[in-house]
Amino acid sequence: MDEITVSPAPGESRPADESPRPDRGTRRAALVATLIALPVTLAVAGFTFAKLAPDEPAAAPRPSATAARAQSTAPVGLPAPTLAERPATVCRALVSQLPDRVRDLAQRPVTAGPEQNAAYGDPALTVACGGTPPIVAPTDEVWSVNKVCWHAVQETDATVLTTVDRETPVRVRVPRQYEQPLQWVSPISDTIVSAVPSATSAPAGCTA
């Protein structure tokens, strides 16, 4: 049977309980609009908060490969034998002219003989001026570095390089941790040339 709708007569008011109500389609549309608008509002609010929030603290810098290596600054123990007047004078001149750094190794104090000894880095690369010249056998190799001739002796934990063409010997002990020991005596050779006179004789390999 068809539904019959009764309209009020002209001038007659509609009862309170018969006020117009939105139909189901209208309610559904309003609900869908609300569900769509809510995520959009939350997204906008989140974006605004992110823009206004302070930046995260920067991560702590990592040490680079080229950063200076960590070194001790404690005095390095070295012997200081008594030198004759001439070698002592030469050694004072040498030590006073040595560089502040040998490559990336900073100079460190020594426990004895600062007028004849020097040390660099950690583990310590040491320089000792004076003492007994090394014995160089005819078959031993010698190495010329920046016009200074060196004789090498291998120890358990270091390479010991001693000059063999200078009036006063200079001994440099290079720890095993430092590869290619001849490269470490290069800046020291420059100072030796200017401070330590050449010897009257030298092994054949130094003059070849």
Order of alpha helices (4+ residues) and beta strands (2+ residues): alpha-alpha-beta-beta-beta-beta-beta-beta-beta-beta-alpha-alpha-alpha
